[in-house]
Amino acid sequence: MNTRRLFTLVLACAAVTPLVFAQSLETPKGRTVLSVSGKIGATNKGALAVFDMAMLEKLPQHSFTTRTPWYDKPVKFTGPLLKDVLALVKSSGTTLSAVAINDYKINIPIEDIGKHGVLMARLIDDKPIPVRSKGPLFVVYPFDNAAELRTSVYYERSIWQLKALDLQ
């Protein structure tokens, strides 16, 4: 093979390689706590994007304190923004179907996620959330930020014991 063809081949491979690697996520090393399916462009287990807690901890962490119907006093929630998780898996679609460990299922409009700063909490008051206390993941809205959020519509979308997301 002449030098010119070899150089062209190397350039072509270099141009394609980032596209191939951009389509996959790191592989979880610990127990899977979340699986994402549906209209996603980045996967790490067949057609799924699966996460262990360490992968979620690597994302930018955000916190807010808010009153909820489930606790007697305001609670501090910490974790990645749901929009950051969806960006990581290169999501598309208009509806997010969220499923809990007990198979409770709720649809969340994608527009909510950016508009309201919806959090995928992994900590409550700076402590990991045990399964018996609505963990390990809890989708929560910043209810104290707007009166419109303090309604049954948004309380129902705040799913605890989250195990799966499906983009439609």
C-alpha positions as CSV (number, residue, x, y, z in Angstrom):
1,M,0.0,0.0,0.0
2,N,1.4,3.4,-0.9
3,T,1.9,6.1,1.6
4,R,-0.8,8.3,0.3
5,R,-3.5,5.5,0.6
6,L,-2.2,4.6,4.1
7,F,-2.5,8.3,5.2
8,T,-6.0,8.5,3.7
9,L,-7.0,5.3,5.5
10,V,-5.6,6.6,8.8
11,L,-7.5,9.9,8.5
12,A,-10.7,8.1,7.7
13,C,-10.4,5.8,10.7
14,A,-9.5,8.8,12.9
15,A,-12.7,10.6,11.7
16,V,-15.0,7.7,12.4
17,T,-13.5,6.5,15.7
18,P,-14.9,9.3,17.9
19,L,-18.4,8.6,16.4
20,V,-18.2,4.9,17.4
21,F,-17.0,5.7,20.9
22,A,-19.5,8.5,21.4
23,Q,-22.3,5.9,21.1
24,S,-21.4,4.0,24.2
25,L,-21.2,4.7,27.9
26,E,-18.8,3.3,30.4
27,T,-19.8,-0.1,31.8
28,P,-21.1,-0.2,35.3
29,K,-18.8,-1.9,37.8
30,G,-21.3,-2.2,40.6
31,R,-25.0,-3.2,40.9
32,T,-27.2,-1.6,38.3
33,V,-29.6,0.9,39.9
34,L,-31.1,2.4,36.8
35,S,-31.7,1.3,33.2
36,V,-32.7,3.7,30.4
37,S,-34.4,2.5,27.2
38,G,-36.3,3.7,24.2
39,K,-35.2,6.6,22.1
40,I,-31.6,6.8,23.2
41,G,-28.4,7.1,21.2
42,A,-25.8,6.0,23.8
43,T,-25.9,2.5,25.3
44,N,-23.7,0.1,27.2
45,K,-25.8,-3.1,27.5
46,G,-27.5,-4.0,24.2
47,A,-30.2,-1.4,23.5
48,L,-30.0,-0.2,27.1
49,A,-28.1,2.4,29.0
50,V,-27.5,1.0,32.5
51,F,-26.0,2.8,35.5
52,D,-24.6,1.9,38.8
53,M,-24.5,4.5,41.6
54,A,-20.9,5.4,41.0
55,M,-21.8,6.4,37.4
56,L,-24.5,8.7,38.7
57,E,-22.2,10.2,41.3
58,K,-19.8,11.2,38.5
59,L,-22.4,13.5,37.0
60,P,-22.6,17.1,38.2
61,Q,-24.5,17.0,41.5
62,H,-27.2,19.6,42.4
63,S,-29.2,20.1,45.6
64,F,-32.3,21.9,46.7
65,T,-34.3,21.9,49.9
66,T,-38.1,21.7,49.5
67,R,-41.2,20.7,51.4
68,T,-43.0,17.6,50.2
69,P,-46.2,15.7,51.2
70,W,-44.0,12.7,52.3
71,Y,-41.9,14.4,55.0
72,D,-42.8,16.5,58.1
73,K,-40.2,19.2,57.4
74,P,-38.3,20.5,54.4
75,V,-35.8,18.0,53.0
76,K,-32.6,18.5,51.1
77,F,-32.4,16.4,47.9
78,T,-29.1,15.9,46.1
79,G,-28.2,14.1,42.8
80,P,-27.8,14.7,39.1
81,L,-30.4,16.7,37.2
82,L,-32.6,14.4,35.2
83,K,-31.8,16.4,32.1
84,D,-28.1,15.6,32.6
85,V,-28.8,11.9,32.7
86,L,-30.9,12.1,29.6
87,A,-28.3,14.1,27.8
88,L,-25.7,11.5,28.6
89,V,-27.7,8.8,26.9
90,K,-28.5,11.1,24.0
91,S,-32.2,10.9,24.5
92,S,-34.9,12.0,22.2
93,G,-38.7,11.8,22.5
94,T,-41.4,13.8,24.2
95,T,-42.4,11.6,27.1
96,L,-40.4,9.9,29.8
97,S,-42.0,6.8,31.3
98,A,-40.6,6.2,34.8
99,V,-40.9,2.9,36.6
100,A,-40.4,2.1,40.3
101,I,-39.2,-1.1,41.9
102,N,-42.8,-2.0,42.8
103,D,-43.7,-1.4,39.1
104,Y,-45.5,1.9,39.7
105,K,-45.3,3.8,36.4
106,I,-45.8,7.4,35.6
107,N,-45.2,9.5,32.5
108,I,-43.3,12.7,32.8
109,P,-43.4,15.2,29.9
110,I,-39.8,16.0,28.7
111,E,-40.6,19.7,28.9
112,D,-40.9,19.4,32.7
113,I,-37.4,18.2,33.1
114,G,-35.6,21.4,31.8
115,K,-38.3,23.8,32.8
116,H,-38.4,22.8,36.5
117,G,-34.9,21.5,37.2
118,V,-36.2,18.0,38.1
119,L,-33.6,16.1,40.2
120,M,-32.8,12.4,40.3
121,A,-32.0,12.4,44.0
122,R,-29.6,9.8,45.4
123,L,-29.2,11.6,48.7
124,I,-31.7,13.0,51.3
125,D,-30.2,15.3,53.8
126,D,-26.8,14.3,52.6
127,K,-27.3,10.6,53.2
128,P,-27.9,7.8,50.7
129,I,-31.5,6.8,50.4
130,P,-32.3,3.3,51.5
131,V,-34.9,1.3,49.5
132,R,-37.2,1.3,52.6
133,S,-37.0,5.1,52.6
134,K,-37.9,5.7,49.0
135,G,-34.5,5.0,47.5
136,P,-32.1,4.5,46.1
137,L,-33.3,7.0,43.4
138,F,-36.1,9.5,43.8
139,V,-37.3,11.8,41.0
140,V,-38.3,15.0,42.7
141,Y,-39.4,18.5,41.7
142,P,-38.4,21.6,43.6
143,F,-41.9,22.1,44.9
144,D,-41.1,25.3,46.8
145,N,-40.0,27.1,43.7
146,A,-43.5,27.5,42.2
147,A,-47.0,27.2,43.5
148,E,-48.0,25.3,40.3
149,L,-45.6,22.5,41.4
150,R,-47.5,21.9,44.7
151,T,-50.3,19.9,43.1
152,S,-51.1,16.2,42.8
153,V,-50.0,16.3,39.1
154,Y,-46.4,17.0,40.1
155,Y,-46.4,15.0,43.3
156,E,-47.5,11.9,41.2
157,R,-44.6,12.5,38.8
158,S,-42.1,12.5,41.7
159,I,-41.5,8.8,41.6
160,W,-39.4,7.1,44.3
161,Q,-37.6,3.8,44.2
162,L,-36.9,4.6,40.5
163,K,-35.5,1.6,38.6
164,A,-36.1,2.4,34.9
165,L,-36.7,5.2,32.4
166,D,-38.1,4.7,28.9
167,L,-38.1,7.5,26.4
168,Q,-41.0,7.6,24.0
